[in-house]
Amino acid sequence: MQLRPATADDFTFLTEMLLEAYNWDGTSWFTLDKLRAEDKAWRYVAGWPRSTDFGVIAEVDGTPAGAAWARLLTADRPGYGYIADDVPELSLGVSPAFRRQGIARAVMTELIAVARSSTPYTRLSLSVDPANNAAKLYRSLGFETVGTVETSETMVLEL
């Protein structure tokens, strides 16, 4: 597995990974068309990349396998894990064929390292359903639950 920064060329793959994140339990709750139509969901990738965005792509034998990325969302257009205008919200997705191979942990670990070393941010946030296996990963990486919105936990990592 190789890790590399996410670029503008990764927009389509990030969109696919966002779709995987929204359909985390294997149920096709979202289609690509529904994802695009859902403004609160689409804002995680719309216009990628902006100057404040950063992300990591994992490749296996040259094939994109997973991604973690973060972007600032604002109080007037928050995401599901919104904490503050200066706290990037992150997203994570792994292609089904590459799950259970350590890719999620690898991209998350690298994304956190990038946030700590190359950005001015002091925290990262996210939203996750507590039944999602990713919630255990986030906790193991130091994220802590700071609130609950509907059925999802809002989690924060102090950098």
C-alpha positions in Angstrom: 0.0 0.0 0.0 1.2 3.5 -0.8 -0.1 6.7 0.7 -0.1 10.0 -1.2 -1.8 13.4 -0.9 -5.3 13.8 -2.4 -5.3 16.1 -5.4 -7.9 17.7 -7.8 -7.5 14.5 -9.9 -9.0 12.5 -7.0 -12.4 14.3 -7.1 -14.2 11.3 -8.6 -12.6 8.8 -6.2 -13.4 11.0 -3.2 -17.0 11.1 -4.4 -17.0 7.3 -4.6 -15.5 7.1 -1.1 -18.1 9.6 0.3 -20.8 7.3 -1.2 -19.2 4.4 0.6 -19.1 6.4 3.9 -22.8 7.2 3.6 -23.7 3.6 2.8 -21.4 2.2 5.5 -23.6 -0.7 6.5 -23.9 -2.1 3.0 -27.4 -0.7 2.5 -27.6 1.6 -0.5 -29.3 4.5 1.3 -27.6 6.9 -1.1 -27.0 6.8 -4.8 -24.6 9.1 -6.5 -27.6 11.2 -7.7 -29.0 11.4 -4.2 -25.6 12.3 -2.8 -25.3 15.2 -5.3 -28.8 16.4 -4.5 -28.2 16.3 -0.7 -26.4 19.6 -0.2 -25.3 18.8 3.4 -23.7 15.6 2.1 -22.3 17.0 -1.2 -20.5 19.9 0.6 -17.8 17.3 1.7 -16.6 17.1 -1.9 -18.1 20.0 -3.8 -15.3 22.1 -5.4 -12.5 19.8 -4.2 -9.9 20.9 -3.5 -10.2 24.3 -1.8 -7.1 26.0 -0.4 -7.9 24.7 3.1 -8.6 21.1 2.1 -6.2 18.2 2.7 -6.5 14.5 2.2 -4.7 11.2 1.8 -5.3 8.5 -0.8 -4.2 4.9 -0.3 -3.3 2.9 -3.4 -2.8 -0.8 -3.7 -0.8 -1.8 -6.8 -1.6 1.6 -8.3 -5.4 1.3 -7.7 -7.0 3.8 -5.3 -8.3 1.8 -2.3 -9.3 4.3 0.3 -9.2 7.9 1.3 -9.5 10.3 4.3 -9.9 14.0 3.7 -10.7 17.1 5.7 -12.3 20.4 4.9 -13.5 23.5 6.7 -17.2 23.9 6.8 -18.9 26.9 8.3 -21.7 27.7 10.6 -23.8 28.9 7.8 -23.3 25.6 5.9 -22.2 23.1 8.5 -21.5 19.4 7.9 -22.8 16.6 10.2 -19.7 16.8 12.5 -19.5 20.6 12.6 -17.8 22.0 15.8 -16.5 25.4 14.7 -15.5 27.3 11.6 -11.8 26.6 12.3 -12.2 22.9 12.8 -12.0 20.7 9.7 -14.5 17.9 9.4 -13.1 14.7 8.0 -14.5 12.0 5.8 -13.3 8.4 5.4 -14.1 5.8 2.8 -12.6 2.5 1.8 -13.5 0.6 -1.4 -15.3 -2.7 -0.5 -12.7 -4.9 -2.2 -10.0 -3.4 0.1 -11.7 -3.5 3.5 -10.2 -5.2 6.5 -6.7 -4.6 5.2 -5.7 -1.7 7.5 -6.3 0.9 4.9 -8.7 3.0 7.0 -6.2 3.1 9.9 -3.4 4.0 7.5 -5.1 6.9 5.8 -6.5 8.2 9.1 -3.1 8.0 10.7 -1.5 9.9 7.8 -4.3 12.5 7.7 -3.8 13.2 11.4 0.0 13.5 10.9 -0.5 15.9 8.0 -3.0 18.0 10.2 -0.4 18.1 13.0 2.6 19.0 10.9 1.3 21.0 8.0 -1.8 22.9 9.0 -2.7 25.6 11.5 -5.6 23.5 13.0 -5.7 22.3 16.6 -8.7 19.9 16.2 -10.4 17.6 13.8 -14.1 16.6 13.9 -16.3 14.0 12.4 -19.7 12.4 12.7 -20.2 8.7 12.9 -23.0 6.3 13.7 -21.9 4.4 16.9 -22.8 1.1 15.2 -20.3 1.8 12.4 -17.0 -0.1 12.9 -15.2 3.1 12.0 -16.3 4.5 15.4 -14.0 2.0 17.1 -11.1 3.1 14.8 -11.7 6.8 15.6 -11.7 6.1 19.3 -8.5 4.1 19.0 -6.9 7.1 17.3 -7.9 9.4 20.1 -11.2 10.9 19.0 -13.6 11.6 21.8 -17.4 11.9 21.6 -18.5 15.5 22.3 -22.1 15.3 21.4 -24.9 13.4 19.7 -27.0 14.6 16.7 -29.9 12.4 15.8 -28.4 8.9 15.6 -24.7 9.9 15.2 -21.9 10.9 17.5 -19.9 14.0 16.9 -16.3 13.2 17.7 -13.2 15.5 18.1 -9.5 14.9 18.1 -7.2 17.4 19.8 -4.1 17.8 17.7 
